[in-house]
Amino acid sequence: MENTTRILWVDDEIDMLKPHILFLEQKGYAVDTTNNGDEALDKVRETIYDIVFLDENMPGLSGLETLQRLKEIRESLPVVMITKSEEERIMEDAIGEQIADYLIKPVNPNQILLSLKKSLQSRRFVTERTTSNYQQEFRKISMELAEVRTWKDWAQLYKKLIYWEMALEKLEDEGLQQILISQKGEANNLFSRFVESEYRDWIEDAEDAPLLSHRLIKQEVAPVLRNGERVMMVVIDNLRYDQWKVIQPMVEEYFRVESEDTFYSILPTATQFARNALFAGMMPNTILKKFPDKWVDDTDDEGKNMHEEFFLRAQMELLGLKDKKVNYTKVTNHQSGKKLSDSFANTRNFDLNVVVYNFVDMLSHSKTEMEVIKELADDDRGYRSLTESWFKNSPLLALMRQIAETNDRVMITTDHGTINVTEPSKLVGQRDLSTNLRYKAGRNMSYEKRDVFAMEDPEKFGLPKRNLSDEYVFAKSDKFFAYPNNYNHYVKYFRNTYQHGGLSMEEMIIPFVWMRGKG
């Protein structure tokens, strides 16, 4: 029979299992048998098996020892452990070796058949069900796109699109993935129009607006501090919602997530504006008026986020929390992250501990500069994978393990997201124009109006301006600004890089998560 599933059954009482073996052969399976671990290892070296049934309690080489050596020969080979014992330690040891299933003797033929289907066909079942579910959901999402009216609706729709994007990428179905990407592109176009029509009202009227950058600490962190609890606030720069979902399983090994929500980054969705607003509790134009010596123009060479701790302490005083002890730490490289993790005990006496972790931001920028990063993070799937690999091996995860041993409330959040830009949009302006690819601030700009959200009077949107005639323009969806001079070279260099500053779901709808350590 072609494509017959080949089974190896290892049991020191294999003769007593003949009825089970006959049953499987009648179902079309090919079954080889042996009564000891050593011979089983030889067979696996010589023959390609689809699955192994392995008795745990055998003389000589035990089941667990055989399991470990089998994995050394063929790591991906599914193994079903069968045992008389229900001892918890044995189960944990077997599961630790990544078994496919675990059965307790005596087993009946139908149990064996069910285990086979679960171990060998689960991927096919999952693929079929996921494909079918998305085909139904595709129609629902298309209808929702025509009906979405509020910022809450957009946040929910974006989360749904991310859920399906991450579910479909596991199926290796390029067709379905392209359909989803196209649907997300359509959503971003509509979202851009929505924000363009609503954004000024959000700035002026907090009642009907989403939670914005400059209101996060006031509305979320301050009440917890007033309640007498200590807070550890981890701001991972440039962390998108889908990147949070990638690292969430690692975080939940040590924390119980109490709530997960999103807020909206202000425009520009750039560190200088969004993060300063977050820590100051004010829109950028108000920061400039209140602290003129602390605001740095985006065309100046000076660092744009040198005064975050000052802004944070000023906001604490404004909120009536100046009696709270505040600690602020910024991590800009691996070494400073390791140093923070090693000295974590020194921060235990503070009411509010804020850690700004810049690595994800550096990751997105380095993608533009480094060919290796470009290849590793060619698309959102690769970008998520790179984020997962970084977090798994980062000092931040080591720090999180320590935080989990405390009883502090912990918030993971960010200042803005980022988007993979694919479509250039021509723009011309003065030489002193800001350099960001997703937004521009300056005078006498010429641009494609359909591609941008233009703020001709920035101060009404909470933004500072250098000159009386200054305006801001924000690239919509996945556009990026390109100058006509040397246009082709510019486009080739920046297309499919990750940028921020503009108007998209990825940049604006960002996570904040409350949790507490299991320790």
N, C-alpha and C positions, 0 to 999 in steps of 0.2 A: 504494500500500500504506500502511495507517495505521501510525503509530508506527515508520516505517522509520528505522533508524539512518543518519544523514547524515555522510559522511566527506569531508574535504578532503585531497587528496593533493598535496603540493608537491614537485616535483622538476624540475631543469632538463633531465632526460632522460625526461620523463613519457611520451613516445611509446613508449619501450622497455618500459614497464610495463603496456601494454594487456592482456596475458594475465592479469596479477594483478587488474586492475580488472574485467575480464569475470568472473573467478572470484568476486570479491566481489559483483558485481551478481547473479550466478546464485544466490548465497546469500541474496539479499534486501536487500543494503545499497545505499544510494544514494551514488554517488561523484562528487564534483566534483573537477576537476583544474586545476592551473596550473603554469607552469614557472619562476616567480620569486616572491621574497618580497613585493615591493610589491603585486602583484596578490592574493597570499594575504591580506594585511592588509585590502585592500578587500573581499574576499569575506567575511571574518570579520565585518567591520562590517555587511555587508548581510544575511547569512544566519546562522541559528543552526545551528552544527555540533555534533555529539556528540563528535567526535575529529578530530585532524589528524595525518597522517603527513608528516613534514618531513625533507627531505634536508639533511644538514649542510653539504655542500660544493657551493655554488651561486655562480655569478658575480653581481656586484652585491651585493644584500643577502644576507649569508651566512645559513646556517641558524641559528646562535646568535643573530645580530642579529634575525632574524625571530622566533625563539622569544621573545626578551625583549619585543619589541613586541606580539606576540600576547598575552602575559600581561598587558600593560598594558591591552589592549582587553577581554579576558575572562580574568581571573585563574584561574578554575576550569576552563578548557577543557583537557581532557587532550591532551597532545602526545606522539607517539611519534617519537623522533629516529632517523633512518636514515643511516648513514654508511659509507664505505669504510674509514675510518681507525679503528684500534684504539688510537690515542694516548691515554694516560691523562689528559692535560690536557683534551682535548676532552670526554671522558666526564665528568670532574669538573665542567667548566663547565656541561654540559647538565644533569647531575643537580642542580647548584646552582640551576638555574632551575626545578626541580621538574617534570621530565618524568615521564610515566606509564610509559614503557618505553624501551628502547634496543636497536636492532637493527643488526647488521653486514651490509653487502652482501657477496655477493648474497643476497637474501632469497627464500624460496619462499612460495607462497600459504598453506601451512599455518602457517608462522611468523606471517604477517600475521593469519590468523584467530585463532590462539592469543593474540596480543598484543591483539587486539580484545576477546576474551572476558575476558582478564585485566584490561584497563583499564576496560571498561564493565560487566562483570557480576560483578566480584570482590565488590562489596558484597552483591549478592543471594546469591552462593555463601556468603559469610561469615555472612550473616543466617540462611540456611537451616541451615547446619551448626551455628551457635551455638545456634539454637532447638532443633534436634534433640538436641544434646548436653546442653543444660540440662534438657530434658524427661526424659532418661534419668537425669541427675544428681539431679533433684528427688526421684525415688524413692529413690536411694541415700542422700541427705541425710536424708530422712524416716526411713529405717531406722536410720541412724547416731544420730539424735536419741533413738531409743528404746534405743540400746545404749551411748551414751557413758558412761564410768565414771571417767575420770581427768582431771586438769588438762591433761595433754598432749593427750588426745583433744579437749578443748574448744578448745585453742589451734589445733589443726589444723582443726577444724570451722569455727571463726571465720574463719580464713584462706581456707578454701574458699568460704564465704558471701561474703566480700569480693571474691574473684576473680570469682564469678558476678555479683555486683551491678554491678561495674565493666564486665564484658563485656556484660551485657544493656542497660546504659544507652546503649551505642553504637548499639543497634538501633532506638531510638525505638518500642519495643513496650511500651506502657503496661500491657497485660495481663500479660505475663511479669514485668515489673518489680514489679507489685503482688503477684504470687504469691511472688516472692523476698522482698519486704518482709514479707509475712505469715509466711513461713517463718523469717525472721530474728527476727521478734517472738516466735514460738513458741520458738525456740532461746534467746532471752534470758530468757524465763520459766523454762525448765528450768535454764539456767545459774545464775540467781539462787537457785533451790532448792539446786543443787549447792554453790555457794559457802557458803550458809547452813549446810549440814551439814558442810562440810570446813574452814572458815576457821580455827576455833580450833586444830585440829590443825596447820595450816600454820604458825601463829605459834609453837607449842610445839615442833614437830618438824621441823627443817630437812631431815632425811634424805628424807622422802617429800613434801616441799612443793615447789611451783614456786619458781623464782627470784623473790624479792620485792624491793620497792624498797630496803629497808635492807641487802640482801645483794649488790646489783649491783656496786658498786665493789670490794668484797672479793673476789668470785668472778670478776669479769671484767677489771677494770682493774688491780688490784694485781699479778696474775701477769705482766702485760705490762711493768709498771714494774720488777719484780724481774728481768726478763729483760734489762734495760738499754735498752729501747726507750722513745722519747718518745711521749706520748699526747696527742692533741687530742680532748677530749670536748665535743661540742656537744649541749647539752640544750635542745631546742626545746619550750618549755612547751606542754602540752595537745595534743600531736601524736598523733593516732590512727594505727592501722596503715594504714587506707585512705589517709590523707593522706600517709603515707610513700610508699606505692605511687604516688601521683600525682607527687611530686617526684623519685622515684627515677630516671626517665630523664634528668632534667637533671643530677642528681648524677653519674650514670654516664658523662656526657660527659668528666668529669675524674678519676673514681675507678674503681678495680676493687673491687667488693664482694667481700670475702673470706668473710663469713658474715652471714646475716640470721636473727634469732631474735626471740622475744617473751619478756617476763617479765610478772609480775602486779603491778599497783599495789596497795599496801596500802589498806585502808579507814580513813578516808574518802578517796575518790579526789579529794582537793582539795590545792591547792598547799601550804598550810600543813603538812599532815601528810605527804603523799607525798614532796614534794621535800626537806623537812627530814630525813626518814628516809633518803632516798637519800644526802644529803651527810654526815649524821652516822653512818650505818651502824648506826643503832639505831631501835627502835620509839619512837613519840612519848612514851610514858610513861617510858621509860628516859632519853630526852633531858631530860625535865622533872626527873627525880630527880638526874641527873648535872650538868646545867647549868640550875638553876632560874631564874637571872637571864636566861637566853637564850630561854626558852620564853614565847611570848605567847599568851594565851588567845584562842580564836576569836571571843569577843564583845568583846574590847578593840579600841580604835581604832588602836592602834599597828600598824605593818606586820608581817605575819606571817612574812616571809622576809628579815629584816634581818641574820641571822647565818649565812647559808649558808657563807660563806668560813671563818668560825670553825669551824663543824661539819666542813667538809672537811679543814681542817688538823688538827683533833683526831682525825679518823678516820685520816689518814695516820700520825700518831704511834702510834695504837692498833695499826695494821697493821705497825709497825716500818719505816715508810717516811719518817720525819721528815727523813732526809738528802736526800730528793728535793725539787727546787725546784718550787714550785707557784704557778701564776698563775690568778686567778679574775676573770672579767669578767661583768657582768650588762648585757644590752642591753634597755632598756625602751621605746625609740622609734627611729624611723628615723635620727635624727641621731646617737644614740649607736652605732647599728649602722655607720653610715658612718665615724664616727671610729675605731672598732675596725678596720674594713677598711683605712683609710688608715694606721694605725699598727701593722699586723700584724707588721712586721719587728722591733719592739721586744719581741715575746714569744718570740723564737726560742730563747732560752737556758734555757727552763724544761723540766723533765721532764714535768710534767703541766699542760696548759693547759685550763682549763674555761671554756666560754662558755655562759651561760644566756641563751637568746633568748626573750623574753616575747611576741613578736608574735602567735603563734597564739592564746595565751590572751586577749590583748586583742581579737582578732578575734571570738572566741566571746562575750565579754562585750559587745562593742559591738553584736553582733547583737540583743541584748535592747534596747539603747538607741536604735539608729538605724534608721529606717524603710527607708532605702536598703539597708542591709546585710540587713535582714529580707527584702527582695525579692530580693536577689542570692543569698542563702543560705537559701532557703525550705525546702530539704530537703538530704539528704546529697550528692546530685549537685551542687547549687549550692555547698554548703560545700567540696566537693573542688575545684571549679572556682575558687572564690575563693582557696583555698590555693595552687593552681597559679599563678594570676596574681600573687599576692603574692610567692611565692618567685622567680619568673622575674625580677621587678624589684627584688628586695630586696638590701640590702647583704650579707645572709648569703650569697647566691650568689656575690657578688664576693669575699667572704672565703674561701669554699670553693675558688674558683679558685686563690687564693694558697696555701692549705693543700695543694692537690694538687701543688704544686711541691716540697714537702718530702718526706722519707722517713718522716714520723711515721705511727704507727698512728692512725687516726681512728675515733671512735665517734660515731654520731648516735643519740640516744635522747630520752627524754622522762620526765615524772614521772607523768602520767596522761592519759587520753583524755577525751572528752566525748560527750554523747548528745543527740539532738533529742527533747525531752520533749513528750509529747502527751496524757497522761492525768493529771488532777489527783487527788490523794488528800488527803482532809480530815485536818487535824491541829490539835490545840489544846494550848497549853502556857503556861508562865510567860512574863512579859514579857522575862526575860533569856535567852530561847531563842536559840540560834544562828540566823543569818539564811539560811544556805545552803538552796537549794530541794531539794537531793537528799539531805541528811542533816540531822539535828537532834540537838543534845546539850543535855540539861537535865533538869529534874525534873517529875514529875506530868504527863506527856504523855498525851494521849488520841489514838489513831490507828487506822486500819484495819489490823488485824494481818496480813491477807492481802497487803497491799501493801508490807510492810517486812521487813527483817532487823533484829531488835532485839537489842542487846547490853545486858543488864541489869546486868552486871558488867564494865564497859569495861576495867578493868585486866588482866583475864584475856585480853583481846584486844590488849594492848599500848597502850591508849589512856588518856590522863589524864582525870581528872574533877575538877570544881571543888567539888562537894558529895557527901556520902556517898551520897545517893539518886540521883545523876545516872545517866542511861542514854543510849545512842546508838541512833538508828534510821536506817536507810538505805533510801531508796526503791529498789524493784526495777524492773528493765527500764526502760521509758520513763515511769515515773510521776514526778510532782513534787508537793511538799507545798503545799497551799493552806489558808489560814485561812478558817473559815466566815464571818467578818466581811468584807463586801464581796467575797464569793466570786466572783461572775460577772466583775467587773472584773479581779480578780486572775488568773483563769484565762485570760481573753481576752488579757491583756497578756503572759503568760509561755508560753502554749501555743505549740509549734513554735519555741521558742528552744533554744539549745545550753547545757546545764548539766553540771556535774560534781560529784562528791562521793558519788555513789551506787553502785549495784551493777548493772553491765551489762558485756557483752563489750567494748563500745566504750571504756568507761572503764578497765577492769581489764587487758585483754590488750593490751599495748603493745609497740612495737618497740625493739630495740637492734641496731644494724648496725655491724659492723667493716669497715673498708675502708682502702685505701691509694691515694695519688695516682698517676696515670699518668705525672706529670711526672718 
